[in-house]
């Protein structure tokens, strides 16, 4: 309960004036807090005013020990308290809590002008956590390595310009098809082949002689591979 009638009247006035004000907080009927400055303001501070039993004939107790003020230097806190006490002396004997809060609001910039601003620089955009993504490297296609013998044979087949004649690898291609054939080989249209090639077909010699097989293909497509 308020200690006297003056305190009761001032309490009612404070509740009416600061109704809905988020900066004001009534800790008890004789103790009040007011935040000077907006939330998030690095120079905001909080004042606490408590009434002793003989207030307002005696001075109220003013404190800046709230955790909200933990970033403010002791020198700045003491400077603010000293300036508020000057107002207390000027208003002694009258209701002054509202006067003290409004005085602090009006002089906030002056009170905090020497207070360094603690800023935290966000580095979330400049530092990447985790393993950076590395674009997958393109696999180099392995070129078929030729043996010394194959290189020598290839050199023998080139002309004086260093170019390979057209159809130089036909025999190898056909030979490969013969080796990979696992089902059947059939030869048709024998009547269009040279008699010697027909004999080779009959004797099944084309399997072991790719050159003859190549000639038979050129001779009107007489070779057919059944896969």
Secondary structure, DSSP 8 states (H G I E B T S, - for coil): --SSHHHHHHHHHHHHHTTT-TTEEEEETTEEEEEES-TT-TT-EEEEEE--TTTTTS--EEE--SGGGTTS-HHHHHHHHHHHHHHHHHTTTS--HHHHHHHHHHTHHHHTTTS--------TTT---S-----------------HHHHHHHHHHB-TTS-B-TTTTHHHHHHHHHHH--SEEEE--GGGS-HHHHHHHHTT-TTT-HHHHHHHHHTTS-EEEE-
